């Protein structure tokens, strides 16, 4: 998880490159695209997703090596530890990284993203307000 004083973090939603919050990772280095072990659920919370431990889905995302400043900014965005919780997870290649997870109780009743791919899911959604430029419903 630690890479020369930098922490490896798995992102899977609005922090992905090109997504609305990717600017928070400007000080980080993209290590690779990655997929988790198939032991999670990915759900939609509307404009952003949440990953929940205990499912059977492999979630697609990216791994970044980030400094302490970036972790602090990410914690603030994700509401750690009151909303999302930053926890170690395992990727499909056995690598351990950190990720932000939501509890099963918090995700109950939300739309499951069976593909485990937020980008694919969000690109296929139809905006309820066509005059707006955002793609979210």
Secondary structure, 3 states (H helix, E strand, C coil): CEECCEEEEEECCCCCCCCCCHHHHCCCEEEEEEEECCCEEEEECCCCEEEEECCCECCEEEEEEECHHHHHHHHHHHCCCCCCEEEEEEECCCCEEEEEECCHHHHCCCEECCCCCHHHHHHCCCCCCCCCCCCCC
